[in-house]
Amino acid sequence: MKRSLRSWLWRVPIDQEIDEEIGLHIEMRRRELIERGMDPAAARELVLARIGDLGDLKRTCIDLGRKRDREMRLTQRLEELRTVCRCHYHPGDHRRHRLHNAGAARRSR
């Protein structure tokens, strides 16, 4: 599921995001069926029938969205840690490395 720019900037609650996304897909499919000549009410009923259990679909999407969010937060934290480590350790800067180790040795006494 692709997240909209709005959801990244304003952190839309995941259940609201999913309701909007599912609603958009229902409406798009309904319009396609109407363009083919189907009655609007019948088109909506057919789309909902093809989706099946809407509550189950929403629960599954919410679970997947939460899992995705957890993984993204972990990835972001690991990237931040990697950046911090790269900023504090420079293999060619032995003097800085020695000073850092000396400070650590003093603190451990």
N, C-alpha and C positions, 0 to 999 in steps of 0.2 A: 504494500500500500504506500503510495507516494504522499508525503506530507506537504501541505501547502506552505508557502512562505509565511503566511499569516500565523500558522500554528507554530513555526519556529520563533517568530518574533514576539508573539503574545501568549504563547503556551496555552492554547485552547485545550480544555479537558478532553482526554482521549475519547470518552463516551460521546461527547458533542461532535468531535471530529468524525467519528465513525457514523453517527446518525446522519451528518451532512453528506458524507461520502456515499453511503448506501442510498440516501434519498436522491442524490444526483444520478446514480446509476439507474434507479427505478424510473425516474423522470425521463432520462435519455432513452431507455428502452421503450417506455410507454409512447413517447413521441414517434419513435420509429414505427411502432405498430399502427399508430393513428395515421401516419403518412401512407401506410399500405392499405388504408381503408377500414381499419377496425374502429369500433365505437370506443370513445375515451374510457368509459367505465369498464368495459370488457377488457380493454388493453391493460388497464391497471390491475385488474383481477388476475389476468393471465401472467403478468410480470411477477406479482406476489406469489402466485401458485408455483411458478418456476423457481423462485428463490427458496421456497420451502419455509422452514421454521425460522422466522426473522429473529426471534430472541436468541436462538442457538447461534445463528450467524453473527449477531452482535457480540455475544459472549466470546466466541472464537476470535473475532477481530480485536476485541479489547485485550484478550490474553496475549495475542501476537504483538499488539501495539505496546503493551507494557514490557514484554520481553525485549522488543526492539529498543525501547527507551533505556532499559537497564544496560543493554549491550553498548549502546551509544555513549552513555555516561561513563561506563568502564573504559571504553576506547579513548574517550576524551581525557580521562584522568591519567591513563597510561601515557598518552601523548604528552601531557603536561609534565609528568614525571621524567620522561625521556628528555624533554627540552631542558628541564632544570639540571639534570645530570650532565647534559652536553655543555651547558653554560658553566658548570663548576669544575669540569675536568677537561683539560687540554693536554694531550699527550706530549706535545712539544714544549710545554711550559713547566719544566722540572722544578724551577724555583718555587712557583706557586704550589705545586704538588708537595714539595718538601715543607713549605710553610704550613700548609693545611695539615700535613701529618704531624708536624711538631706541635701545632695547636691541639690536635686531638690527643697527643701523648701527654701534654701538660694537663689537660682536663681530666685525664684518667687517673692521675696521681692522687 
